[in-house]
């Protein structure tokens, strides 16, 4: 339960800081869309979506690290 709360808090913070990144995480991780599908849905290039995904993963990883 503590891990899930931490993930939820990290996602909430990401949504506040960078809503576009949070949207990519939502579409990729929770909805299971491919990068190409996310690009189409968001009107972005697939490469831009890939960069957003990588940045979001890095930020979430850092947010989940103990202080």
N, C-alpha and C positions, 0 to 999 in steps of 0.2 A: 504493500500500500504506500509506503514512503516513496518508493521509486516512481510510482504512478503520479503521486502528488507533485514530485519534482519535475516530471516530464510535463505535466499540465501547467505548472507555474512557468516553466521555461517557454512553452508554446504561447502562453498568454503574454509573456514579456516580448517575445518575438513579434506577436501580432500588434503590440503597441508600438514597437520600435520600427518594424519593417513589415507592414501588412502584405506587401507583394510576396515576400519570402514565406510568410505564414501561409499564404494561399497556395503556393507551390507545394509546401509540406503537406497541407491538407489534401490536395489533389493527388499527389504522388503516394504518400504513405497511407492515408486513410481511405481514399477512393480507388487507389490502384491504377491510376491513369499512367500511360507512358509519357515520356518527355515530349514526343511528337503530339500526343493528344493535348497535353497541357499547353504546348505552344499554340495550338489551334484555338483552344478555349480562351487563352489570355491575349491572343493577338501578338504574341512575341515569336522570336525565332527559337528554334530548338536549342541552339547554342546559348542563348540568353537564359533560357529555362534551366539548362544544365549548370550554368554559373550560379544562378539563384539557388538551386538545390544544394550545390557545394557550399555556398556561403551560409545557407540556413543550417546545414548539418554542422558546420564548424561552430557557429554561434550557439546552437543547442548543446553541442558537446561541451563547450566552455561553460555554459550555464549549469550543466549537470555536475561539474567538478566540485569536489568539496573545497571549502574556503581555506 
